[in-house]
Amino acid sequence: MISRRVERGLHVVTRTCPTHTESFITATAMDGEPDRAPFERLAGLIEDHQAAVVSQEVFGPVASHESCLAPFGEVAWPVTWIQEAQQAAPAVAGTQVWAVAGTPVRSLDLGGNIVGRVFFEGATQVCRLGALAPERRDRPSGDQAQEVFQQMDAALAAADMTFADVVRTWFFNHDILEWYSDFNRVRQAFFEAHEVFDGLVPASTGMGGCNGSAAALTGALLALRSEDKRVRAEAVPSPLQSPALEYGSAFSRAVEVAMPDHRRLFVSGTASISPEGDTLHVGDVDAQIARTMDVARAILESRGMGWHDVTRAIVYFKRAADRPRFAAYAAQRGLPPLPVVVVANDVCRDDLLFEIELDALRASAGHGEGQC
């Protein structure tokens, strides 16, 4: 069964199965609330569900880190904490958590840091890594990126997995516009060395974002390995865009994972880009929002899904002042309430003003909303 709970400051999508329950939770601050308040709501919900957190993302000032995480007590999961651009309001924009109950979850430790969590769904092993950052932060950005990829490889090996099992990646690059080409070069070389192009090229997001520790890069990923032949992961094309691989970016527009009773869709960071790879509607944020959302909707609809199937979304604006434009767009188009955090950070091109990434979940044929 897939259910939703939507209230001010909280959006919870829960999938309940005979073996376990998983929840995708988005918490944001209500007007006038301190940064800590959404985390207190979130911690209470996780305790009520007797759930184990698999991963957590936070968008806000690093100075709030200690006080905001205090309601959870001991944190045994990776927390990918990204500080917004300097122009953004000095408050936490929101946090998102993936949690499960009824199935054992173990942590992955790398160099004394918890960088991942692993659990099983039937015969499928799920590994979520986060908060990966280089130790040698005095080196060139490209070298730091290479270290993050090496950390991914090492953490996956600790879970008895390889990069061939990866379906989704996230990269938050400090000063992204200064070295994004170097990052792409490092990723391309890593993928070639690990034969990623011979299999599934993961969906991905590459955004600007400061981690508070002067590192050039923060990385995260999702990997799955299954003994069940019914479980398949496949790249999904964008009906309104060409493959990113055609213009030198090593990621798939989206990836779908088909499970025995449901499908999960991971849509990469998506912006106002033409089929030829050019930026559309330069300087017009509202037109870029509309184009981007059309592209994302077309990907959803190509897999028989819609906005009502979204379990998690992040909206990125280059300019903090533009953030209210997303709510205006959603109201104008009559979109359902979305589990979204709206943040201000640089996109990978200076003329891109808006980007969205999202995940969606839908029961497979023969498994209705009330089944699993």
MARLUMBA-747497 format. One record per residue (C-alpha): residue number from 1; x, y, z; residue in three letters. Coordinates in Angstrom, 1 decimal, padded with zeros to 4 digits. Layout:
BEGIN
+-----+--------+--------+--------+-----+
:   k :     c1 :     c2 :     c3 :   r :
+-----+--------+--------+--------+-----+
: NUM :      X :      Y :      Z : ALA :
...
+-----+--------+--------+--------+-----+
This chain:
BEGIN
+-----+--------+--------+--------+-----+
:   k :     c1 :     c2 :     c3 :   r :
+-----+--------+--------+--------+-----+
:   1 :  000.0 :  000.0 :  000.0 : MET :
:   2 :  001.2 :  003.5 : -000.8 : ILE :
:   3 : -000.1 :  006.3 :  001.3 : SER :
:   4 :  000.5 :  010.0 :  001.8 : ARG :
:   5 :  000.3 :  012.3 :  004.8 : ARG :
:   6 :  000.5 :  016.0 :  003.9 : VAL :
:   7 :  000.4 :  018.8 :  006.4 : GLU :
:   8 :  002.1 :  022.1 :  006.8 : ARG :
:   9 :  005.8 :  021.6 :  007.1 : GLY :
:  10 :  005.6 :  017.8 :  006.5 : LEU :
:  11 :  005.1 :  015.5 :  003.5 : HIS :
:  12 :  005.3 :  011.7 :  004.1 : VAL :
:  13 :  005.0 :  009.0 :  001.4 : VAL :
:  14 :  004.8 :  005.6 :  002.9 : THR :
:  15 :  005.0 :  002.2 :  001.2 : ARG :
:  16 :  003.8 : -000.7 :  003.3 : THR :
:  17 :  004.6 : -004.3 :  002.4 : CYS :
:  18 :  004.2 : -007.6 :  004.3 : PRO :
:  19 :  007.9 : -007.6 :  005.1 : THR :
:  20 :  008.7 : -004.0 :  005.9 : HIS :
:  21 :  007.7 : -000.3 :  005.6 : THR :
:  22 :  009.6 :  002.5 :  004.0 : GLU :
:  23 :  008.9 :  006.2 :  004.2 : SER :
:  24 :  010.1 :  009.2 :  002.2 : PHE :
:  25 :  009.8 :  012.3 :  004.4 : ILE :
:  26 :  010.2 :  015.9 :  003.5 : THR :
:  27 :  010.2 :  018.4 :  006.3 : ALA :
:  28 :  010.4 :  022.2 :  005.9 : THR :
:  29 :  010.1 :  025.1 :  008.4 : ALA :
:  30 :  006.8 :  026.9 :  008.8 : MET :
:  31 :  006.7 :  030.7 :  009.0 : ASP :
:  32 :  008.5 :  031.9 :  012.1 : GLY :
:  33 :  009.7 :  028.6 :  013.2 : GLU :
:  34 :  013.3 :  028.0 :  014.3 : PRO :
:  35 :  015.6 :  025.8 :  012.2 : ASP :
:  36 :  015.3 :  023.0 :  014.7 : ARG :
:  37 :  011.5 :  022.7 :  014.5 : ALA :
:  38 :  011.3 :  020.5 :  011.3 : PRO :
:  39 :  013.9 :  018.2 :  012.7 : PHE :
:  40 :  012.0 :  017.7 :  015.9 : GLU :
:  41 :  008.9 :  016.8 :  013.9 : ARG :
:  42 :  010.9 :  014.4 :  011.8 : LEU :
:  43 :  012.6 :  012.8 :  014.8 : ALA :
:  44 :  009.3 :  012.2 :  016.5 : GLY :
:  45 :  007.8 :  010.7 :  013.4 : LEU :
:  46 :  010.7 :  008.3 :  013.0 : ILE :
:  47 :  010.5 :  007.3 :  016.6 : GLU :
:  48 :  006.7 :  006.7 :  016.3 : ASP :
:  49 :  007.3 :  004.4 :  013.3 : HIS :
:  50 :  010.3 :  002.6 :  015.0 : GLN :
:  51 :  012.1 :  003.3 :  011.8 : ALA :
:  52 :  015.8 :  003.3 :  010.8 : ALA :
:  53 :  017.0 :  006.2 :  008.7 : VAL :
:  54 :  018.7 :  005.1 :  005.5 : VAL :
:  55 :  019.8 :  008.6 :  004.4 : SER :
:  56 :  019.3 :  012.3 :  005.0 : GLN :
:  57 :  019.8 :  015.4 :  003.1 : GLU :
:  58 :  019.8 :  018.9 :  004.6 : VAL :
:  59 :  019.9 :  022.3 :  002.8 : PHE :
:  60 :  020.9 :  025.1 :  005.1 : GLY :
:  61 :  023.7 :  026.9 :  006.9 : PRO :
:  62 :  026.3 :  024.6 :  008.3 : VAL :
:  63 :  026.3 :  026.6 :  011.5 : ALA :
:  64 :  022.9 :  025.0 :  012.3 : SER :
:  65 :  024.2 :  021.4 :  011.9 : HIS :
:  66 :  024.7 :  020.5 :  015.6 : GLU :
:  67 :  021.4 :  022.0 :  016.9 : SER :
:  68 :  019.3 :  020.6 :  014.1 : CYS :
:  69 :  020.5 :  017.1 :  014.4 : LEU :
:  70 :  020.3 :  017.0 :  018.2 : ALA :
:  71 :  016.7 :  015.7 :  018.3 : PRO :
:  72 :  017.8 :  012.5 :  016.6 : PHE :
:  73 :  020.4 :  011.6 :  019.4 : GLY :
:  74 :  023.0 :  009.3 :  017.9 : GLU :
:  75 :  023.1 :  009.7 :  014.1 : VAL :
:  76 :  024.0 :  006.4 :  012.6 : ALA :
:  77 :  023.3 :  007.3 :  008.9 : TRP :
:  78 :  024.9 :  009.5 :  006.3 : PRO :
:  79 :  023.8 :  013.2 :  006.5 : VAL :
:  80 :  024.6 :  015.1 :  003.2 : THR :
:  81 :  024.5 :  018.7 :  004.5 : TRP :
:  82 :  024.6 :  021.3 :  001.7 : ILE :
:  83 :  024.9 :  025.0 :  002.4 : GLN :
:  84 :  023.0 :  027.3 :  000.0 : GLU :
:  85 :  024.5 :  030.2 : -001.9 : ALA :
:  86 :  025.5 :  033.2 :  000.1 : GLN :
:  87 :  022.6 :  035.2 : -001.2 : GLN :
:  88 :  020.1 :  032.8 :  000.3 : ALA :
:  89 :  018.3 :  033.4 :  003.6 : ALA :
:  90 :  020.3 :  032.3 :  006.6 : PRO :
:  91 :  017.9 :  029.5 :  007.5 : ALA :
:  92 :  017.4 :  025.8 :  006.8 : VAL :
:  93 :  015.4 :  025.4 :  003.6 : ALA :
:  94 :  014.4 :  021.8 :  004.5 : GLY :
:  95 :  015.5 :  018.2 :  005.1 : THR :
:  96 :  014.6 :  014.9 :  003.4 : GLN :
:  97 :  014.8 :  011.5 :  005.0 : VAL :
:  98 :  014.5 :  007.9 :  003.6 : TRP :
:  99 :  013.6 :  005.5 :  006.5 : ALA :
: 100 :  012.6 :  001.8 :  006.7 : VAL :
: 101 :  011.1 : -000.3 :  009.4 : ALA :
: 102 :  010.8 : -004.1 :  009.8 : GLY :
: 103 :  014.1 : -005.0 :  008.0 : THR :
: 104 :  017.6 : -004.9 :  009.4 : PRO :
: 105 :  019.8 : -001.9 :  008.4 : VAL :
: 106 :  023.5 : -001.8 :  008.8 : ARG :
: 107 :  025.9 :  001.2 :  008.5 : SER :
: 108 :  029.0 :  001.4 :  006.3 : LEU :
: 109 :  032.1 :  003.0 :  007.8 : ASP :
: 110 :  034.9 :  004.5 :  005.8 : LEU :
: 111 :  037.9 :  005.9 :  007.6 : GLY :
: 112 :  035.9 :  006.3 :  010.8 : GLY :
: 113 :  033.0 :  008.1 :  009.1 : ASN :
: 114 :  029.5 :  006.6 :  008.5 : ILE :
: 115 :  029.0 :  007.0 :  004.7 : VAL :
: 116 :  026.3 :  004.6 :  004.0 : GLY :
: 117 :  023.4 :  002.3 :  005.0 : ARG :
: 118 :  022.5 : -001.1 :  003.6 : VAL :
: 119 :  019.3 : -003.2 :  003.8 : PHE :
: 120 :  017.5 : -005.9 :  001.9 : PHE :
: 121 :  014.1 : -005.8 :  000.2 : GLU :
: 122 :  013.5 : -009.5 : -000.4 : GLY :
: 123 :  016.4 : -010.7 : -002.6 : ALA :
: 124 :  017.4 : -007.2 : -003.4 : THR :
: 125 :  020.3 : -005.5 : -001.6 : GLN :
: 126 :  019.9 : -001.7 : -001.4 : VAL :
: 127 :  022.9 :  000.5 : -000.6 : CYS :
: 128 :  022.7 :  004.3 : -000.1 : ARG :
: 129 :  025.9 :  006.3 :  000.3 : LEU :
: 130 :  026.1 :  010.0 :  001.3 : GLY :
: 131 :  028.3 :  012.7 :  002.7 : ALA :
: 132 :  031.3 :  011.6 :  000.8 : LEU :
: 133 :  034.0 :  014.2 :  000.7 : ALA :
: 134 :  037.8 :  014.2 :  000.1 : PRO :
: 135 :  040.2 :  014.2 :  003.0 : GLU :
: 136 :  042.9 :  016.1 :  001.0 : ARG :
: 137 :  041.2 :  019.4 :  000.6 : ARG :
: 138 :  044.3 :  021.3 : -000.3 : ASP :
: 139 :  044.6 :  019.6 : -003.7 : ARG :
: 140 :  043.2 :  020.7 : -007.0 : PRO :
: 141 :  039.4 :  020.3 : -007.4 : SER :
: 142 :  039.8 :  017.5 : -010.0 : GLY :
: 143 :  042.0 :  015.5 : -007.7 : ASP :
: 144 :  039.5 :  015.9 : -004.9 : GLN :
: 145 :  036.8 :  014.6 : -007.3 : ALA :
: 146 :  038.9 :  011.6 : -008.1 : GLN :
: 147 :  039.2 :  010.8 : -004.4 : GLU :
: 148 :  035.4 :  011.0 : -004.0 : VAL :
: 149 :  035.0 :  008.5 : -006.8 : PHE :
: 150 :  037.6 :  006.2 : -005.1 : GLN :
: 151 :  035.6 :  006.5 : -001.9 : GLN :
: 152 :  032.5 :  005.5 : -003.7 : MET :
: 153 :  034.3 :  002.4 : -005.0 : ASP :
: 154 :  035.6 :  001.5 : -001.6 : ALA :
: 155 :  032.3 :  001.9 :  000.2 : ALA :
: 156 :  030.5 : -000.2 : -002.5 : LEU :
: 157 :  033.2 : -002.9 : -002.1 : ALA :
: 158 :  032.5 : -002.9 :  001.7 : ALA :
: 159 :  028.8 : -003.7 :  000.7 : ALA :
: 160 :  030.0 : -006.4 : -001.7 : ASP :
: 161 :  028.9 : -004.3 : -004.6 : MET :
: 162 :  030.5 : -002.5 : -007.6 : THR :
: 163 :  029.7 :  000.6 : -009.6 : PHE :
: 164 :  027.9 : -001.6 : -012.0 : ALA :
: 165 :  025.1 : -001.7 : -009.3 : ASP :
: 166 :  024.7 :  002.1 : -009.1 : VAL :
: 167 :  021.5 :  003.6 : -010.4 : VAL :
: 168 :  021.7 :  007.2 : -009.1 : ARG :
: 169 :  024.4 :  009.6 : -008.1 : THR :
: 170 :  024.5 :  013.1 : -006.6 : TRP :
: 171 :  027.4 :  015.6 : -006.8 : PHE :
: 172 :  027.4 :  019.0 : -005.0 : PHE :
: 173 :  030.4 :  021.0 : -006.3 : ASN :
: 174 :  031.7 :  024.0 : -004.5 : HIS :
: 175 :  032.1 :  026.8 : -007.0 : ASP :
: 176 :  030.8 :  024.5 : -009.7 : ILE :
: 177 :  031.1 :  027.0 : -012.5 : LEU :
: 178 :  034.8 :  027.3 : -011.9 : GLU :
: 179 :  035.6 :  023.6 : -012.5 : TRP :
: 180 :  032.6 :  021.7 : -013.9 : TYR :
: 181 :  034.6 :  020.7 : -017.0 : SER :
: 182 :  037.3 :  019.2 : -014.8 : ASP :
: 183 :  034.7 :  017.3 : -012.9 : PHE :
: 184 :  033.2 :  015.9 : -016.1 : ASN :
: 185 :  036.7 :  014.9 : -017.2 : ARG :
: 186 :  037.3 :  013.0 : -014.0 : VAL :
: 187 :  033.8 :  011.3 : -014.1 : ARG :
: 188 :  034.3 :  010.3 : -017.7 : GLN :
: 189 :  037.7 :  008.7 : -016.9 : ALA :
: 190 :  036.4 :  006.9 : -013.9 : PHE :
: 191 :  033.4 :  005.5 : -015.8 : PHE :
: 192 :  035.7 :  004.4 : -018.6 : GLU :
: 193 :  038.1 :  002.7 : -016.2 : ALA :
: 194 :  035.2 :  000.9 : -014.5 : HIS :
: 195 :  033.3 :  000.0 : -017.7 : GLU :
: 196 :  030.2 :  001.9 : -016.7 : VAL :
: 197 :  029.5 :  002.8 : -020.3 : PHE :
: 198 :  029.2 : -000.9 : -021.0 : ASP :
: 199 :  026.2 : -001.2 : -018.7 : GLY :
: 200 :  023.8 :  001.2 : -017.0 : LEU :
: 201 :  024.9 :  004.9 : -016.9 : VAL :
: 202 :  023.3 :  006.2 : -013.6 : PRO :
: 203 :  020.9 :  009.0 : -013.4 : ALA :
: 204 :  022.6 :  012.0 : -011.7 : SER :
: 205 :  022.4 :  015.5 : -010.3 : THR :
: 206 :  025.4 :  017.9 : -010.5 : GLY :
: 207 :  024.8 :  021.1 : -008.6 : MET :
: 208 :  026.6 :  023.9 : -006.9 : GLY :
: 209 :  026.8 :  023.6 : -003.1 : GLY :
: 210 :  029.1 :  024.3 : -000.2 : CYS :
: 211 :  029.7 :  021.6 :  002.4 : ASN :
: 212 :  031.2 :  023.9 :  005.1 : GLY :
: 213 :  034.6 :  022.0 :  005.1 : SER :
: 214 :  036.2 :  023.7 :  002.1 : ALA :
: 215 :  036.0 :  020.5 :  000.1 : ALA :
: 216 :  035.5 :  020.8 : -003.6 : ALA :
: 217 :  032.9 :  018.1 : -003.8 : LEU :
: 218 :  030.3 :  016.2 : -001.8 : THR :
: 219 :  029.0 :  012.9 : -003.3 : GLY :
: 220 :  026.2 :  010.4 : -002.8 : ALA :
: 221 :  024.8 :  007.4 : -004.6 : LEU :
: 222 :  022.1 :  004.7 : -004.7 : LEU :
: 223 :  023.0 :  001.1 : -005.7 : ALA :
: 224 :  020.9 : -002.1 : -006.0 : LEU :
: 225 :  021.9 : -005.7 : -006.5 : ARG :
: 226 :  019.4 : -008.5 : -006.8 : SER :
: 227 :  019.2 : -012.2 : -007.0 : GLU :
: 228 :  015.6 : -011.8 : -008.3 : ASP :
: 229 :  015.6 : -011.9 : -012.1 : LYS :
: 230 :  012.4 : -009.8 : -012.1 : ARG :
: 231 :  014.4 : -006.8 : -010.8 : VAL :
: 232 :  015.7 : -004.7 : -013.6 : ARG :
: 233 :  017.3 : -001.3 : -013.9 : ALA :
: 234 :  017.1 :  000.5 : -017.2 : GLU :
: 235 :  017.9 :  004.0 : -018.5 : ALA :
: 236 :  014.8 :  006.1 : -019.5 : VAL :
: 237 :  015.2 :  008.6 : -022.3 : PRO :
: 238 :  013.7 :  012.1 : -022.1 : SER :
: 239 :  011.0 :  012.6 : -024.7 : PRO :
: 240 :  011.9 :  016.3 : -025.0 : LEU :
: 241 :  015.7 :  016.2 : -024.8 : GLN :
: 242 :  018.5 :  014.3 : -026.3 : SER :
: 243 :  020.8 :  012.0 : -024.2 : PRO :
: 244 :  023.2 :  014.0 : -022.1 : ALA :
: 245 :  025.9 :  011.6 : -023.3 : LEU :
: 246 :  025.7 :  013.2 : -026.7 : GLU :
: 247 :  027.2 :  016.5 : -025.4 : TYR :
: 248 :  029.7 :  015.1 : -022.9 : GLY :
: 249 :  027.8 :  014.7 : -019.7 : SER :
: 250 :  028.0 :  011.1 : -018.4 : ALA :
: 251 :  024.6 :  010.5 : -016.9 : PHE :
: 252 :  021.2 :  009.1 : -018.0 : SER :
: 253 :  018.2 :  011.5 : -018.1 : ARG :
: 254 :  016.4 :  009.0 : -015.8 : ALA :
: 255 :  016.6 :  005.5 : -014.6 : VAL :
: 256 :  013.7 :  003.2 : -013.8 : GLU :
: 257 :  014.0 :  000.2 : -011.4 : VAL :
: 258 :  011.4 : -002.4 : -011.9 : ALA :
: 259 :  010.7 : -004.5 : -008.8 : MET :
: 260 :  008.2 : -007.4 : -008.6 : PRO :
: 261 :  005.4 : -005.3 : -007.3 : ASP :
: 262 :  006.3 : -001.7 : -008.1 : HIS :
: 263 :  008.5 :  000.6 : -010.2 : ARG :
: 264 :  010.8 :  003.4 : -009.0 : ARG :
: 265 :  011.8 :  006.3 : -011.3 : LEU :
: 266 :  014.8 :  008.4 : -010.7 : PHE :
: 267 :  014.8 :  011.6 : -012.8 : VAL :
: 268 :  018.1 :  013.4 : -013.0 : SER :
: 269 :  018.7 :  017.0 : -012.5 : GLY :
: 270 :  016.6 :  018.6 : -015.3 : THR :
: 271 :  016.8 :  022.1 : -016.7 : ALA :
: 272 :  015.7 :  024.2 : -019.6 : SER :
: 273 :  017.9 :  022.6 : -022.3 : ILE :
: 274 :  017.0 :  022.0 : -025.9 : SER :
: 275 :  017.3 :  018.7 : -027.8 : PRO :
: 276 :  020.5 :  020.1 : -029.2 : GLU :
: 277 :  021.9 :  020.7 : -025.7 : GLY :
: 278 :  021.5 :  024.5 : -025.7 : ASP :
: 279 :  020.1 :  026.6 : -022.9 : THR :
: 280 :  016.5 :  027.8 : -023.7 : LEU :
: 281 :  014.9 :  031.0 : -022.5 : HIS :
: 282 :  018.1 :  032.7 : -021.3 : VAL :
: 283 :  017.3 :  035.4 : -018.6 : GLY :
: 284 :  013.6 :  034.4 : -018.3 : ASP :
: 285 :  013.2 :  032.3 : -015.1 : VAL :
: 286 :  009.4 :  031.7 : -015.5 : ASP :
: 287 :  010.0 :  030.4 : -019.0 : ALA :
: 288 :  012.8 :  028.2 : -017.8 : GLN :
: 289 :  010.6 :  026.8 : -015.0 : ILE :
: 290 :  007.8 :  026.0 : -017.5 : ALA :
: 291 :  010.1 :  024.3 : -019.9 : ARG :
: 292 :  011.9 :  022.3 : -017.2 : THR :
: 293 :  008.6 :  021.1 : -015.7 : MET :
: 294 :  007.3 :  020.1 : -019.2 : ASP :
: 295 :  010.5 :  018.0 : -019.6 : VAL :
: 296 :  010.1 :  016.4 : -016.2 : ALA :
: 297 :  006.4 :  015.7 : -016.7 : ARG :
: 298 :  007.1 :  014.1 : -020.1 : ALA :
: 299 :  009.6 :  011.7 : -018.5 : ILE :
: 300 :  007.0 :  010.8 : -015.8 : LEU :
: 301 :  004.2 :  010.3 : -018.4 : GLU :
: 302 :  006.5 :  008.2 : -020.6 : SER :
: 303 :  006.5 :  005.7 : -017.7 : ARG :
: 304 :  002.8 :  005.9 : -016.9 : GLY :
: 305 :  003.4 :  008.2 : -013.9 : MET :
: 306 :  002.4 :  011.7 : -012.9 : GLY :
: 307 :  003.1 :  014.4 : -010.3 : TRP :
: 308 :  001.0 :  012.4 : -007.8 : HIS :
: 309 :  003.6 :  009.6 : -007.9 : ASP :
: 310 :  006.5 :  011.8 : -006.8 : VAL :
: 311 :  008.1 :  010.7 : -003.5 : THR :
: 312 :  010.9 :  013.3 : -003.3 : ARG :
: 313 :  011.9 :  016.4 : -005.2 : ALA :
: 314 :  014.4 :  019.2 : -004.9 : ILE :
: 315 :  014.0 :  022.5 : -006.8 : VAL :
: 316 :  017.2 :  024.6 : -007.4 : TYR :
: 317 :  017.2 :  028.3 : -008.2 : PHE :
: 318 :  020.3 :  030.2 : -009.2 : LYS :
: 319 :  018.9 :  033.3 : -007.5 : ARG :
: 320 :  017.4 :  033.1 : -004.0 : ALA :
: 321 :  014.9 :  035.9 : -004.9 : ALA :
: 322 :  013.3 :  033.7 : -007.5 : ASP :
: 323 :  012.3 :  030.9 : -005.1 : ARG :
: 324 :  008.7 :  032.0 : -004.8 : PRO :
: 325 :  008.3 :  031.6 : -008.5 : ARG :
: 326 :  008.0 :  027.8 : -008.1 : PHE :
: 327 :  005.0 :  028.0 : -005.8 : ALA :
: 328 :  003.5 :  030.5 : -008.2 : ALA :
: 329 :  004.0 :  028.1 : -011.1 : TYR :
: 330 :  002.6 :  025.1 : -009.1 : ALA :
: 331 : -000.5 :  027.1 : -008.1 : ALA :
: 332 : -001.1 :  028.3 : -011.7 : GLN :
: 333 : -000.8 :  024.8 : -013.1 : ARG :
: 334 : -002.9 :  023.2 : -010.3 : GLY :
: 335 : -000.1 :  020.8 : -009.3 : LEU :
: 336 : -000.8 :  018.5 : -006.3 : PRO :
: 337 :  001.2 :  019.1 : -003.1 : PRO :
: 338 :  004.7 :  017.9 : -003.9 : LEU :
: 339 :  007.3 :  016.6 : -001.4 : PRO :
: 340 :  009.8 :  019.3 : -002.4 : VAL :
: 341 :  012.6 :  021.4 : -000.9 : VAL :
: 342 :  013.3 :  024.7 : -002.7 : VAL :
: 343 :  016.9 :  025.9 : -002.5 : VAL :
: 344 :  019.2 :  028.5 : -004.0 : ALA :
: 345 :  022.4 :  027.2 : -005.5 : ASN :
: 346 :  024.3 :  027.5 : -008.8 : ASP :
: 347 :  023.2 :  025.2 : -011.7 : VAL :
: 348 :  026.0 :  023.7 : -013.9 : CYS :
: 349 :  025.7 :  026.6 : -016.5 : ARG :
: 350 :  025.7 :  030.2 : -015.7 : ASP :
: 351 :  022.7 :  030.9 : -017.8 : ASP :
: 352 :  020.5 :  028.2 : -016.2 : LEU :
: 353 :  018.3 :  029.7 : -013.6 : LEU :
: 354 :  016.2 :  026.7 : -012.5 : PHE :
: 355 :  016.6 :  022.9 : -012.1 : GLU :
: 356 :  014.5 :  020.1 : -010.6 : ILE :
: 357 :  015.3 :  016.5 : -009.6 : GLU :
: 358 :  012.7 :  014.0 : -008.5 : LEU :
: 359 :  012.0 :  010.4 : -007.6 : ASP :
: 360 :  008.6 :  008.7 : -008.2 : ALA :
: 361 :  007.1 :  005.4 : -007.2 : LEU :
: 362 :  004.1 :  003.4 : -008.6 : ARG :
: 363 :  002.7 :  000.0 : -008.1 : ALA :
: 364 :  003.2 : -002.4 : -011.0 : SER :
: 365 :  000.3 : -003.8 : -013.0 : ALA :
: 366 : -001.8 : -006.1 : -010.8 : GLY :
: 367 : -000.6 : -004.4 : -007.6 : HIS :
: 368 : -002.9 : -001.5 : -007.0 : GLY :
: 369 : -002.5 :  001.4 : -004.5 : GLU :
: 370 : -003.9 : -000.9 : -001.8 : GLY :
: 371 : -001.4 : -003.7 : -002.5 : GLN :
: 372 :  002.3 : -004.2 : -002.3 : CYS :
+-----+--------+--------+--------+-----+
